[in-house]
Amino acid sequence: MKNRKILIAVAIIILVSACLSVLILRRSDKQKVEIVQDGTVLYTFDLNSTEDRAIRIYASEGGYNLVQIHNGTICISEADCPDQTCVNMGVLKSDYLPIVCLPHKLIVRFAEVES
Amino acid sequence: MNIRRMTELALLSSVALIIFVIELRIPNPFPIPGVKLGLANIVTVYAVFRYRSSETAMIVTVRLLLGAMFSGNPSALLYSAAGAIVCLCGMLLLRRILPEKQIWLCSVIGAMLHNIGQITAAVIIMQSFSVAAYLPILLVTGSLAGAFTGVCAQLLLNRIKR
């Protein structure tokens, strides 16, 4: 009986997170992005008005990420970490799901709109 | 601990490490940080059900440390260690409740706990709550991967009788 309860609990958690994942993966319509490192905001951009450019951001322990803004999209185009996950994530799309580089503690995300 | 036991543990650690290194070579179809098949955890699940808690912890510790060294990504150690500790504690508790037939379930819960530990570490290290948005996605993919490794471990346990 106890096992059945555990099984049901697990199933519910998986279902709920599947629903949340769908919500989280929706495309954003926001334009303001921010680049955060170690909990401090380094840059904010408006993707509509920012010209194409690339910014190299150095991590405190060494290493870098190259953040590229191109045609109103933002992505990390280059990094010298071994896992390259942030580069593979491609263009920032979702409101909730930031591009993160875990080794360099870097986050690229859509900014909250101030009312 | 006798020599036989020690040799077995060393062997299991190296098997886990080899699986870990091979898995690094497989390109990841999901470019999301933390999403992984985690094949090396077949050994962890096997050890949870066959060895004492302290011995399982030893295997996992060796795997974590050497794995971080071999992958050339020592900064990933903090995240994987946080996940592994939470996961191991959870699985060692579940071992008392779940029968040997439901090892896959133990593995699924272990995988979810691993993801929760990872994300908690990431939130603390990055000092930003926005990474927590990864948790639901990780829970779904993690439970699938956990079910797979769990089934593998179950097959192993059935074949390797004591």
Interface residues (C-beta under 8 A of the other chain):
Chain A: K2 N3 I6 L7 V10 I13 I14 V16 S17 A18 L20 S21 I24 L25 V36 D38 G39 E61 C81 P82 D83 T85 C86 N88 M89 G90 Y96 L97 P98 V100 L102 P103 K105 I107 R109
Chain B: N28 P31 I32 P33 S71 G72 N73 S75 A76 Y79 I97 L98 P99 Q102 L105 V108 I109 M112 A122 I125 M126 Q127 S128 S130 V131 A133 Y134 L135 P136 I137 L139 V140 S143
